[in-house]
Each structure stands twice: as structure tokens, then as C-alpha cells.
């Protein structure tokens, strides 16, 4: 569920979003 992984960092901070996006792209669901 990549959506959940993206939503969580959005709450923490925008800077974390960038790191999460790269992590999701690396996993490539």
C-alpha cells in the first residue's frame, strides 16, 4: 500500500515527501 507510505510523511513534513517518493520509485510496485 504505497499510498499509506506517502500520506504518513505528508503529515510529518514536506521535506520527508521527497524521500518517500524516491523510496516508492525504488521499490517500483
N, C-alpha and C positions, 0 to 999 in steps of 0.2 A: 504493500500500500504506500506508494511514493507520495501520494497527496498528503498523508498524515505527516510524513517526514518534512514536507515543505511547509505545512501550516505551523508546526511547532516553532521553528526558528523565526517565523514572521512575528510571532508574539514576543520572542526574546529580543530581536533587533534586526534591522535591515542588513547589517554587515554579515550576519550569520546566513542570510538567504543566499548570498553569492556562494558561500562554501557548500551549502546544501545542494544548490543547483549542480555544482561541479561533481559532488558525490553521486547524485542521481544519474548524471550523464555517464559517469564512470561505470556505474552498475549496469546501465542500459537495460531497463526492464523491457 
